[in-house]
Amino acid sequence: MAPTPDPPPARSYEEDLELARRCGNGDADAQRAFVDRFGVLVYSICARSGIVGPDREDVAQQVLLDAFRALPRYRGTSRLSTWIYSLALRRVADHFRSPQRRDVPSGWPGDESFPPPQSTPGALAPDEQAVRRDEGQRVSRALARVAEPERAVLLAYYLGEMSVAEISRTLGMPEGTVKTRLHRGRQMLRKELGTR
């Protein structure tokens, strides 16, 4: 398991907005500062999500490119660390849905081994493999319909295997808020899945 990086130092919304503005205007120093501040966090999210090999580098670079493209629209409604984390989670989810990906970690909703196998996947009958694959895709689609703040916490907790304390540090929110969003996210996911 990849080590958890130290969270970026706390900054005010005004500092976040200024950094975003400068990056959006093509300021190379600001862009370097952005990468220095968030690069390790993005790479760690990709690693903890189970992406391996060259795909990890590709997804991390794509997250940073997405961020640079979107920074001119950043308005400071959430901390920059929360915003970049959400971008990373979306890219990670896209990666695992892509049929072109080079790695297939077990347990990701939508991959053929979801839920994580208790026995060798080859031991399952083809019809049971198909049922599990369909169920994984159903969970993945339902998760995509959960509101973003709750989805980010759900993915960090279940996919990233991060503790409440780690999510709190990474997203810069109190642990109580993380617990509330985790609880609310589970309820939303149950509702989307139509199960109790």
C-alpha positions in Angstrom: 0.0 0.0 0.0 1.4 3.4 -0.9 2.2 5.8 1.9 -0.2 8.6 2.6 1.4 11.9 1.7 1.4 14.8 4.0 -1.6 17.0 3.2 -0.9 20.2 1.4 -0.4 23.1 3.8 -3.7 24.8 4.6 -4.3 27.9 2.6 -7.1 30.4 2.5 -9.7 30.5 -0.3 -8.2 33.7 -1.5 -4.8 32.1 -1.9 -6.4 29.2 -3.7 -8.2 31.6 -6.0 -5.0 33.5 -6.7 -3.1 30.4 -7.5 -5.9 29.1 -9.8 -6.0 32.5 -11.5 -2.3 32.6 -12.1 -2.2 29.0 -13.4 -5.1 29.7 -15.7 -3.3 32.7 -17.1 -0.3 30.5 -18.0 2.0 31.6 -15.2 4.8 29.0 -15.3 5.9 29.6 -11.7 2.3 29.2 -10.5 2.0 26.0 -12.5 5.1 24.6 -11.0 3.9 25.6 -7.5 0.6 23.8 -8.3 2.3 20.6 -9.4 4.7 20.8 -6.3 1.7 21.2 -4.0 -0.7 18.6 -5.5 1.4 16.2 -7.6 2.2 13.8 -4.7 -1.5 13.9 -3.6 -2.7 13.0 -7.2 -0.1 10.3 -7.6 -1.1 8.8 -4.2 -4.8 8.8 -5.1 -4.0 6.9 -8.3 -1.7 4.4 -6.4 -4.2 3.8 -3.6 -6.9 3.3 -6.1 -5.1 0.2 -7.4 -3.8 1.6 -10.6 -0.4 0.0 -11.4 2.4 0.3 -13.8 2.4 2.9 -16.6 -1.3 3.5 -16.2 -0.7 5.2 -12.8 1.6 7.8 -14.4 -0.7 8.3 -17.3 -3.8 8.9 -15.0 -1.9 11.2 -12.7 -0.6 13.3 -15.6 -4.1 13.4 -17.0 -5.5 14.6 -13.7 -3.0 17.5 -13.6 -3.8 18.3 -17.3 -7.5 18.3 -16.5 -6.8 20.6 -13.6 -4.9 23.1 -15.7 -7.7 23.2 -18.3 -10.4 23.7 -15.6 -8.5 26.1 -13.3 -9.8 29.2 -15.1 -13.3 28.1 -14.1 -12.4 27.4 -10.4 -14.4 29.7 -8.2 -13.3 28.7 -4.8 -16.6 27.1 -3.8 -14.5 24.3 -2.2 -10.9 24.1 -1.2 -8.5 23.6 -4.0 -7.3 20.3 -2.4 -11.0 19.1 -2.4 -11.5 20.2 -6.0 -8.3 18.4 -7.2 -9.2 15.3 -5.2 -12.6 15.2 -6.9 -10.9 15.5 -10.3 -8.6 12.7 -9.5 -11.4 10.4 -8.3 -13.3 11.1 -11.6 -10.3 10.2 -13.7 -9.7 7.1 -11.6 -13.3 6.0 -12.1 -13.0 6.7 -15.9 -9.8 4.6 -16.0 -11.4 1.6 -14.4 -14.4 1.8 -16.8 -12.1 2.0 -19.8 -11.8 -1.2 -21.9 -8.3 0.0 -23.0 -6.8 0.0 -19.5 -3.7 -2.1 -19.0 -4.3 -3.2 -15.5 -7.4 -4.8 -13.9 -7.3 -4.6 -10.1 -9.7 -6.8 -8.3 -12.7 -5.3 -6.6 -13.4 -2.3 -8.7 -17.1 -2.0 -9.5 -17.5 -3.1 -13.1 -14.4 -5.3 -13.4 -15.0 -9.0 -13.9 -13.9 -10.0 -10.4 -16.2 -7.6 -8.5 -17.0 -8.3 -5.7 -13.4 -9.3 -4.7 -13.3 -13.0 -5.1 -13.3 -15.2 -2.0 -12.2 -18.1 -4.3 -10.4 -18.2 -7.6 -12.3 -16.4 -10.3 -11.9 -19.3 -12.7 -13.8 -21.5 -10.2 -17.0 -19.5 -10.9 -19.4 -20.8 -13.5 -19.6 -18.5 -16.6 -23.2 -17.5 -15.7 -22.1 -16.5 -12.2 -19.2 -14.5 -13.6 -21.7 -12.7 -15.9 -24.0 -12.0 -12.9 -21.1 -10.5 -10.9 -20.0 -8.4 -13.8 -23.5 -7.1 -14.3 -23.8 -6.3 -10.6 -20.5 -4.5 -10.6 -21.6 -2.4 -13.6 -24.9 -1.6 -11.8 -23.0 -0.5 -8.7 -20.7 1.6 -10.8 -23.6 3.4 -12.6 -25.4 4.0 -9.2 -22.2 5.4 -7.7 -21.9 7.8 -10.6 -25.4 9.2 -9.7 -24.4 9.9 -6.0 -23.8 13.6 -5.3 -20.2 14.6 -5.7 -19.1 15.4 -2.2 -20.5 12.1 -0.9 -19.2 10.2 -3.9 -15.7 11.5 -3.3 -15.8 10.3 0.3 -17.2 6.9 -0.7 -14.5 6.4 -3.3 -11.8 7.5 -0.9 -13.1 5.2 1.8 -13.9 2.1 -0.2 -11.7 2.4 -3.3 -8.8 4.3 -1.8 -9.1 2.3 1.5 -8.5 5.6 3.3 -9.5 6.0 7.0 -11.8 8.7 8.1 -8.8 10.6 9.5 -6.9 10.3 6.2 -9.9 11.6 4.2 -10.2 14.4 6.7 -6.6 15.4 6.2 -6.7 15.0 2.4 -9.9 16.9 1.8 -9.3 19.4 4.6 -12.6 18.8 6.3 -13.4 17.8 9.9 -13.7 14.1 10.7 -17.3 14.6 11.7 -18.1 16.0 8.2 -16.4 13.0 6.6 -18.5 10.6 8.7 -21.7 12.5 7.8 -20.9 12.4 4.1 -19.9 8.7 4.3 -23.3 7.9 6.0 -25.2 10.1 3.6 -23.4 8.6 0.6 -24.2 5.1 1.7 -27.9 6.1 1.9 -27.8 7.7 -1.5 -26.1 4.6 -3.0 -28.7 2.3 -1.4 -31.5 4.5 -2.9 -29.9 4.4 -6.3 -29.5 0.6 -6.1 -33.1 0.3 -4.9 -32.1 -2.0 -2.0 -32.3 -1.8 1.7 
